[in-house]
Amino acid sequence: MAGVAASSVVSAAATWGALVVVGRYLGPGEYAEFMVLWGAFFAATGVLAGLQQEVTRSVAQATTAATEANGAPPLLGSTLVGVAGAALLVVSAPAWGPLVLGEDWVRVSLVLAIGFLGYAVANFVTGTLAGIGSWSSYSLSIVLEGLIRAAFVITVVLLGSSEVGWALALLSGMLGWVVLLLVSRAARQTSRQPAADSLGVFLSRSTQAVVAAGCSALAVAGFPVLMSATSDGPLTAEAGVVLAVVVCTRAPLLLLLSFQGPLIRRFVMQRHQGLRNLLLPVSSAGGLVVALSALSYVVGPPLMRLVFGSDFDPSPQFVALAVLGAGLLGGLVITGWLALVRGQHTAFALGWLVTSGATAVLLAAPLDVEARSALALLIAPVVGGAVHLGALWSAGRGASPAKVSSARDSSRSDAGPTDERAAD
């Protein structure tokens, strides 16, 4: 956990620092245009978080099973997911490309499709490393991706490149897994790691997880895309200020998302505890979020002006509400992971689908950009979280005492064989 935390801080700092440099260099108006492309990139590749989660779950179960796993190697399934997703991006691009990617949408969409395939392999590697508990290599992958992407983005923007150059810079982060293969023996061995599921089962569950992660990515990283799609005409400088606040307040989510491997593995090992799995992470973060929201009301606007420049001047109310909304979104992320581990893929997907739909509806409200953004940031994750918690609570009520006892005994007996796999 310490290694993952440290690497997550470094990666998040590099990503956030790059966005600050871009914002100061471009100004609010052009920054809004850049953030739409940024959101489209992370919404597209964020779909693959579902693939990584499923790889982690399947490999973790295989390594903790009492009998040897006979499942298909997850590399094949991950590659098939990447090819299918890249093809879908190319085929569907005429429907959304001109609206989101601008005049050069054809070339940008092709770059995104190629990157999607590369990130499918990258998510397979990191998912497998999390599944076997190789946390040093897992942490290194987080650092490499963040640092490489930040360096390329800053360089390309300062050189005055267009949308195609921006897209190539955003995709540069996938080079991290190539470097990782060169320096980590554990990473090179991931292709031979068995999984708990057959290829058909893996693809079926991965599809459900990918759909859910797609809705998640659209709600989290795709916020600028939804704002652009629900706005009349191009985004204004005021929208650029709002998006800068959203980026800053959601920066801690980068840390949380980096912990998906350890937390999913923990949920797998303690799956008999049900909703009690949520007590520690949610209670640890809840009080902190409320305190930060109150503090940001006072210090948020001057910090935005100091960091991004005098043109970035949001209202204190919006900054405070955005911090609170980011905390609610973090809770939604955790409830979704628990639903995934407990095999409730449909509820996992539905919760995020409802969140994305609510975000789009609220962003289309006939209000100023700050007001409708605040409504979307606050209400949408609450609605999605209610779906997750309702499904988890219903499943917990339906579990018999015998099944719970059996799951506990199985978890205890499964906990032993992981130590040897934890080292690189």
C-alpha positions as CSV (number, residue, x, y, z in Angstrom):
1,M,0.0,0.0,0.0
2,A,2.8,2.4,0.8
3,G,4.5,1.8,-2.6
4,V,1.2,2.2,-4.4
5,A,0.4,5.4,-2.5
6,A,3.8,7.0,-3.2
7,S,3.6,6.1,-6.9
8,S,0.1,7.4,-7.1
9,V,1.1,10.7,-5.6
10,V,3.9,11.1,-8.1
11,S,1.7,10.2,-11.1
12,A,-1.2,12.4,-9.9
13,A,1.2,15.3,-9.3
14,A,2.7,15.0,-12.8
15,T,-0.8,14.8,-14.4
16,W,-2.2,17.8,-12.5
17,G,1.0,19.8,-13.1
18,A,0.7,19.2,-16.8
19,L,-2.9,20.5,-16.8
20,V,-1.8,23.6,-14.8
21,V,0.9,24.4,-17.4
22,V,-1.5,23.8,-20.2
23,G,-4.1,26.1,-18.6
24,R,-1.7,28.9,-18.0
25,Y,-0.3,28.7,-21.5
26,L,-3.7,28.4,-23.4
27,G,-6.0,30.6,-21.3
28,P,-9.6,29.7,-20.4
29,G,-11.1,29.7,-23.9
30,E,-8.6,27.3,-25.6
31,Y,-8.2,25.4,-22.3
32,A,-11.9,24.4,-22.6
33,E,-11.2,23.0,-26.1
34,F,-8.2,21.1,-24.8
35,M,-10.1,19.6,-21.9
36,V,-12.8,18.3,-24.3
37,L,-10.1,16.3,-26.1
38,W,-8.6,15.3,-22.7
39,G,-12.0,14.1,-21.6
40,A,-12.6,12.2,-24.8
41,F,-9.3,10.4,-24.4
42,F,-9.8,9.4,-20.8
43,A,-13.4,8.4,-21.5
44,A,-12.2,6.1,-24.3
45,T,-9.3,4.6,-22.5
46,G,-11.1,4.7,-19.2
47,V,-13.4,2.0,-20.5
48,L,-10.4,-0.4,-20.1
49,A,-10.4,0.1,-16.3
50,G,-13.2,-2.5,-16.4
51,L,-10.8,-4.9,-18.3
52,Q,-8.1,-4.3,-15.7
53,Q,-10.5,-4.9,-12.9
54,E,-11.7,-8.2,-14.4
55,V,-8.1,-9.3,-15.0
56,T,-7.2,-8.5,-11.4
57,R,-10.3,-10.4,-10.1
58,S,-9.7,-13.5,-12.3
59,V,-6.0,-13.7,-11.6
60,A,-6.4,-13.1,-7.9
61,Q,-9.0,-15.9,-7.7
62,A,-6.7,-18.2,-9.6
63,T,-3.8,-17.5,-7.3
64,T,-5.8,-18.0,-4.1
65,A,-7.7,-21.1,-5.3
66,A,-7.2,-24.4,-3.5
67,T,-6.8,-26.2,-6.9
68,E,-4.8,-25.2,-9.8
69,A,-6.5,-22.7,-12.2
70,N,-7.3,-24.0,-15.7
71,G,-8.6,-20.7,-17.2
72,A,-7.4,-19.2,-20.4
73,P,-4.5,-16.7,-20.3
74,P,-6.0,-13.3,-19.9
75,L,-3.7,-11.8,-22.5
76,L,-5.7,-13.3,-25.3
77,G,-9.0,-12.0,-24.0
78,S,-7.5,-8.6,-23.3
79,T,-6.2,-8.3,-26.9
80,L,-9.6,-9.3,-28.3
81,V,-11.3,-6.6,-26.1
82,G,-8.7,-4.1,-27.4
83,V,-9.3,-5.0,-31.1
84,A,-13.1,-4.9,-30.7
85,G,-13.0,-1.5,-28.9
86,A,-10.6,0.0,-31.5
87,A,-12.9,-1.1,-34.3
88,L,-15.9,0.3,-32.6
89,L,-14.2,3.7,-32.2
90,V,-13.5,3.8,-35.9
91,V,-16.9,2.7,-37.0
92,S,-18.8,5.1,-34.6
93,A,-16.5,8.1,-35.1
94,P,-18.7,9.8,-37.7
95,A,-21.6,10.0,-35.1
96,W,-19.6,11.8,-32.4
97,G,-16.2,12.8,-33.9
98,P,-17.3,16.1,-35.5
99,L,-19.1,17.2,-32.3
100,V,-16.3,16.3,-29.8
101,L,-13.0,16.2,-31.8
102,G,-13.4,19.2,-34.1
103,E,-12.5,19.6,-37.8
104,D,-9.7,17.1,-37.7
105,W,-11.8,14.4,-36.1
106,V,-10.9,11.7,-38.7
107,R,-7.2,11.6,-37.8
108,V,-7.8,12.2,-34.1
109,S,-10.3,9.3,-33.9
110,L,-7.8,7.0,-35.7
111,V,-5.1,7.9,-33.2
112,L,-7.5,7.2,-30.3
113,A,-8.4,3.8,-31.8
114,I,-4.7,2.8,-32.1
115,G,-4.1,4.0,-28.6
116,F,-7.1,2.0,-27.3
117,L,-5.5,-1.3,-28.5
118,G,-2.2,-0.3,-26.8
119,Y,-3.9,0.5,-23.6
120,A,-5.8,-2.8,-23.6
121,V,-2.4,-4.6,-23.4
122,A,-1.2,-2.1,-20.8
123,N,-4.3,-2.7,-18.6
124,F,-3.7,-6.5,-18.9
125,V,-0.2,-6.1,-17.6
126,T,-1.2,-3.9,-14.6
127,G,-4.2,-5.9,-13.9
128,T,-2.2,-9.1,-13.8
129,L,0.5,-7.5,-11.6
130,A,-2.3,-6.5,-9.1
131,G,-3.8,-10.0,-9.3
132,I,-0.6,-11.7,-8.2
133,G,0.3,-9.0,-5.7
134,S,3.4,-7.8,-7.4
135,W,3.1,-4.3,-6.0
136,S,6.5,-2.9,-6.8
137,S,6.0,-3.5,-10.5
138,Y,2.4,-2.3,-10.3
139,S,3.6,0.9,-8.6
140,L,6.3,1.5,-11.2
141,S,3.7,1.2,-14.0
142,I,1.6,4.0,-12.4
143,V,4.7,6.3,-12.2
144,L,5.8,5.6,-15.7
145,E,2.5,6.3,-17.3
146,G,1.9,9.6,-15.5
147,L,5.4,11.0,-16.0
148,I,5.7,10.0,-19.7
149,R,2.2,11.5,-20.5
150,A,2.9,14.7,-18.6
151,A,6.2,15.3,-20.3
152,F,4.8,14.7,-23.8
153,V,1.7,16.8,-23.2
154,I,3.6,19.8,-21.9
155,T,6.1,19.6,-24.8
156,V,3.5,19.3,-27.5
157,V,1.4,22.2,-26.1
158,L,4.3,24.5,-25.7
159,L,5.4,23.8,-29.3
160,G,1.9,24.9,-30.4
161,S,0.7,21.7,-31.9
162,S,-2.9,21.0,-33.0
163,E,-5.5,18.5,-31.9
164,V,-3.7,15.6,-33.6
165,G,-0.5,16.4,-31.7
166,W,-2.4,16.7,-28.4
167,A,-4.0,13.3,-29.0
168,L,-0.6,11.7,-29.7
169,A,0.8,13.3,-26.6
170,L,-2.1,11.9,-24.5
171,L,-1.5,8.4,-25.8
172,S,2.2,8.5,-25.0
173,G,1.4,7.2,-21.5
174,M,1.0,3.7,-22.9
175,L,4.7,3.6,-23.6
176,G,5.1,3.1,-19.9
177,W,4.2,-0.6,-20.1
178,V,6.8,-1.1,-22.8
179,V,9.5,0.3,-20.5
180,L,8.0,-1.8,-17.7
181,L,8.5,-5.0,-19.7
182,L,12.2,-4.1,-20.1
183,V,12.9,-3.6,-16.4
184,S,10.5,-5.9,-14.6
185,R,10.7,-9.7,-14.6
186,A,7.3,-9.9,-13.1
187,A,5.8,-7.9,-15.9
188,R,7.4,-10.1,-18.6
189,Q,5.9,-13.2,-16.9
190,T,2.3,-11.8,-17.0
191,S,1.6,-13.4,-20.3
192,R,2.0,-16.9,-18.8
193,Q,-0.2,-16.1,-15.7
194,P,-3.3,-18.4,-15.5
195,A,-6.8,-17.1,-14.8
196,A,-9.8,-18.5,-13.0
197,D,-12.1,-18.4,-16.0
198,S,-12.3,-19.8,-19.5
199,L,-12.0,-17.4,-22.4
200,G,-15.8,-17.3,-22.9
201,V,-16.5,-16.5,-19.3
202,F,-13.7,-13.9,-19.2
203,L,-15.0,-12.2,-22.3
204,S,-18.5,-12.2,-21.0
205,R,-17.6,-10.7,-17.6
206,S,-15.1,-8.3,-19.1
207,T,-17.8,-7.0,-21.5
208,Q,-20.0,-6.2,-18.5
209,A,-17.2,-4.6,-16.6
210,V,-16.1,-2.6,-19.7
211,V,-19.6,-1.3,-20.2
212,A,-19.8,-0.2,-16.6
213,A,-16.3,1.3,-16.8
214,G,-17.3,3.1,-19.9
215,C,-20.2,4.7,-18.1
216,S,-17.8,5.4,-15.2
217,A,-15.2,7.0,-17.5
218,L,-17.9,9.1,-19.2
219,A,-19.1,10.4,-15.8
220,V,-15.6,11.0,-14.3
221,A,-13.2,11.8,-17.1
222,G,-15.8,12.6,-19.8
223,F,-17.4,15.5,-17.9
224,P,-16.0,18.1,-20.4
225,V,-17.4,15.9,-23.3
226,L,-20.8,15.9,-21.7
227,M,-20.6,19.6,-21.1
228,S,-19.7,20.2,-24.7
229,A,-22.4,17.9,-26.0
230,T,-25.2,19.6,-23.9
231,S,-24.1,23.2,-24.6
232,D,-25.3,25.5,-27.4
233,G,-22.3,26.2,-29.5
234,P,-18.6,26.0,-28.5
235,L,-17.6,26.2,-24.8
236,T,-16.9,29.6,-23.4
237,A,-14.1,30.9,-21.2
238,E,-16.5,30.6,-18.3
239,A,-16.8,26.9,-19.1
240,G,-13.0,26.7,-19.1
241,V,-12.9,28.1,-15.6
242,V,-15.5,25.5,-14.4
243,L,-13.5,22.7,-16.0
244,A,-10.3,23.8,-14.3
245,V,-12.1,23.7,-10.9
246,V,-13.4,20.2,-11.8
247,V,-9.9,19.0,-12.7
248,C,-8.4,20.3,-9.4
249,T,-11.1,19.0,-7.1
250,R,-11.1,15.6,-8.8
251,A,-7.3,15.3,-8.7
252,P,-7.5,13.1,-5.6
253,L,-9.6,10.6,-7.6
254,L,-6.4,9.8,-9.5
255,L,-5.0,8.5,-6.3
256,L,-8.1,6.5,-5.5
257,L,-8.2,5.0,-9.0
258,S,-4.6,3.9,-8.6
259,F,-5.7,1.8,-5.6
260,Q,-8.2,-0.2,-7.6
261,G,-5.8,-3.2,-7.7
262,P,-5.1,-3.4,-4.0
263,L,-8.7,-2.7,-3.0
264,I,-10.3,-5.2,-5.4
265,R,-7.8,-7.8,-4.2
266,R,-8.7,-6.9,-0.6
267,F,-12.4,-7.2,-1.4
268,V,-11.8,-10.6,-3.0
269,M,-9.9,-11.9,0.0
270,Q,-12.6,-10.6,2.4
271,R,-15.7,-11.1,0.2
272,H,-17.7,-12.7,3.1
273,Q,-17.8,-9.3,4.9
274,G,-20.2,-7.7,2.4
275,L,-21.1,-4.1,3.0
276,R,-18.7,-4.0,6.0
277,N,-15.9,-3.8,3.4
278,L,-17.0,-0.2,2.8
279,L,-16.7,1.0,6.4
280,L,-12.9,1.6,6.5
281,P,-12.4,3.4,3.1
282,V,-15.7,5.4,3.3
283,S,-15.4,6.5,6.9
284,S,-11.7,7.4,6.4
285,A,-12.5,9.8,3.5
286,G,-15.9,11.2,4.5
287,G,-14.9,13.5,7.3
288,L,-11.9,14.7,5.3
289,V,-14.0,15.6,2.3
290,V,-16.4,17.7,4.4
291,A,-13.5,19.6,6.0
292,L,-11.8,20.2,2.6
293,S,-15.1,21.4,1.2
294,A,-15.4,24.1,3.9
295,L,-11.8,25.0,3.6
296,S,-12.0,25.3,-0.2
297,Y,-14.8,27.9,0.1
298,V,-12.2,30.3,1.6
299,V,-9.0,29.4,-0.1
300,G,-10.3,27.8,-3.4
301,P,-10.8,30.9,-5.6
302,P,-7.5,32.7,-4.7
303,L,-5.6,29.4,-5.2
304,M,-7.2,29.0,-8.6
305,R,-6.1,32.5,-9.6
306,L,-2.6,31.9,-8.2
307,V,-2.1,28.5,-9.9
308,F,-3.9,29.0,-13.3
309,G,-3.8,32.8,-13.7
310,S,-6.0,35.8,-13.0
311,D,-8.5,34.8,-15.7
312,F,-9.5,31.7,-13.7
313,D,-11.8,33.2,-11.1
314,P,-14.6,30.8,-9.9
315,S,-17.1,31.5,-7.2
316,P,-16.3,30.2,-3.7
317,Q,-19.7,28.4,-3.6
318,F,-18.9,26.4,-6.7
319,V,-15.4,25.4,-5.6
320,A,-16.8,24.1,-2.3
321,L,-19.6,22.2,-4.0
322,A,-17.2,20.7,-6.5
323,V,-15.0,19.3,-3.7
324,L,-18.1,17.8,-2.1
325,G,-19.1,16.3,-5.4
326,A,-15.6,14.8,-5.9
327,G,-15.9,13.1,-2.6
328,L,-19.4,11.6,-3.5
329,L,-17.9,10.4,-6.8
330,G,-15.1,8.7,-4.9
331,G,-17.7,6.8,-2.8
332,L,-19.4,5.7,-6.0
333,V,-16.1,4.3,-7.3
334,I,-15.7,2.2,-4.2
335,T,-19.2,0.8,-4.1
336,G,-18.8,-0.1,-7.8
337,W,-15.7,-2.1,-7.1
338,L,-17.4,-4.0,-4.3
339,A,-20.3,-4.8,-6.6
340,L,-17.9,-6.1,-9.2
341,V,-16.1,-8.3,-6.8
342,R,-19.3,-9.8,-5.5
343,G,-20.3,-10.7,-9.1
344,Q,-23.0,-8.0,-9.5
345,H,-21.8,-6.8,-12.8
346,T,-25.2,-5.7,-13.9
347,A,-25.7,-3.5,-10.8
348,F,-22.1,-2.2,-11.3
349,A,-22.9,-1.2,-14.9
350,L,-26.4,0.2,-14.1
351,G,-25.1,2.4,-11.3
352,W,-22.6,4.1,-13.6
353,L,-25.1,4.2,-16.5
354,V,-27.5,6.1,-14.2
355,T,-24.8,8.4,-13.1
356,S,-23.8,9.3,-16.7
357,G,-27.4,9.8,-17.7
358,A,-28.1,12.0,-14.7
359,T,-24.9,14.0,-15.4
360,A,-26.0,14.7,-19.0
361,V,-29.5,15.6,-18.0
362,L,-28.4,18.0,-15.3
363,L,-25.8,19.6,-17.5
364,A,-28.6,20.4,-20.0
365,A,-30.6,22.3,-17.4
366,P,-31.5,25.9,-18.4
367,L,-29.1,27.5,-15.9
368,D,-25.7,29.2,-16.0
369,V,-22.7,26.9,-16.5
370,E,-21.7,27.0,-12.8
371,A,-25.1,26.2,-11.5
372,R,-25.8,23.3,-13.8
373,S,-22.3,21.9,-13.3
374,A,-22.8,22.0,-9.5
375,L,-26.1,20.1,-9.8
376,A,-24.4,17.4,-12.0
377,L,-21.4,17.0,-9.7
378,L,-23.6,16.6,-6.6
379,I,-26.7,14.7,-7.6
380,A,-25.5,12.3,-10.2
381,P,-23.1,10.3,-8.0
382,V,-25.7,10.1,-5.2
383,V,-28.2,8.5,-7.7
384,G,-25.6,6.0,-9.0
385,G,-24.4,5.1,-5.5
386,A,-28.0,4.4,-4.4
387,V,-28.2,1.8,-7.2
388,H,-25.0,0.1,-6.1
389,L,-25.9,0.1,-2.4
390,G,-29.4,-1.2,-3.1
391,A,-28.0,-4.1,-5.0
392,L,-25.4,-4.9,-2.4
393,W,-27.9,-4.7,0.4
394,S,-30.4,-6.9,-1.4
395,A,-27.7,-9.5,-2.1
396,G,-26.5,-9.4,1.5
397,R,-30.1,-10.1,2.8
398,G,-30.4,-13.0,0.4
399,A,-27.2,-14.7,1.6
400,S,-28.0,-17.5,4.1
401,P,-25.9,-18.0,7.2
402,A,-24.5,-21.2,5.9
403,K,-23.3,-19.6,2.7
404,V,-21.7,-16.7,4.6
405,S,-19.9,-19.2,6.9
406,S,-18.8,-21.2,3.9
407,A,-17.5,-18.1,2.2
408,R,-15.6,-17.1,5.3
409,D,-14.0,-20.5,5.6
410,S,-13.1,-20.5,1.9
411,S,-11.5,-17.1,2.2
412,R,-9.4,-18.2,5.2
413,S,-8.2,-21.3,3.4
414,D,-7.5,-19.3,0.3
415,A,-5.4,-16.7,2.0
416,G,-2.2,-18.7,2.2
417,P,-0.5,-19.2,-1.2
418,T,-0.1,-15.5,-2.1
419,D,3.1,-14.7,-0.3
420,E,5.5,-16.3,-2.8
421,R,3.9,-14.4,-5.6
422,A,4.2,-11.0,-4.0
423,A,7.9,-10.5,-4.9
424,D,9.1,-9.6,-8.4
